[in-house]
């Protein structure tokens, strides 16, 4: 079993993505350590518990807080300049999402990455993304295709330069873009929740996975199928791609 490396608190990559930014607020990620510098963050632009939720969730996904680690609630409140109430509201949602466990007299603990649960979530994720690429292939216009090409190019560049974190940040945005382009809000919300668990498991294992310069080739094949409006082909390719992703993760976790 791999012991996940502790992450320093650092900001997310801002890639200024047109499609996800329009339809998916979850792309506006906020990390607890992204601009702290000893100062409290300004959380006044949206409901307090939603801002706290986004911040703590992202720090869990980026392994600032490790699986099995108890969340330092007083520290989080001080860092964000909030009371316990919005934090507790956020933690209840994170428990529903399966990222923390709330226990009496203990508080919130980050859930471990469970192999069986991860397999189950991948089954759901694959079904969602197959539906997404089928619909996107059927409706994709030039602006959508250009956006997918742009993201694939950014992934290629990051892989060539050995920029592992940047590559996987863009990879996530590519997959979210495929779903966002369907304009199906329900699909988008369920997919985002599944992606959270996949992202966390992948971050643990990616520390030990070399980044090939040709790692984004699957994505190019998917884009080509969408350009050809080959819904069945795109669906088959996304299945093969995600099966391979799961296989690589499990090889490191088991």
Secondary structure, DSSP 8 states (H G I E B T S, - for coil): -----------------HHHHHH-GGGS---TTSS-TTS----TTS-HHHHHHHHHHHHHHTTSS-TT-B--HHHHHHHHT--HHHHHHHHHHHHHTTSEEEETTTEEEE----HHHHHHHHHHHHHHHHHHHHHHHHH--HHHHHHHHHHHHHHHHHHHTT-HHHHHHHHHHHHHHHHHTTT-HHHHHHHHHHHHHHHHHHHHHHTTS---TTTTHHHHHHHHHHHTT-HHHHHHHHHHHHHHHHHHHHHHH-
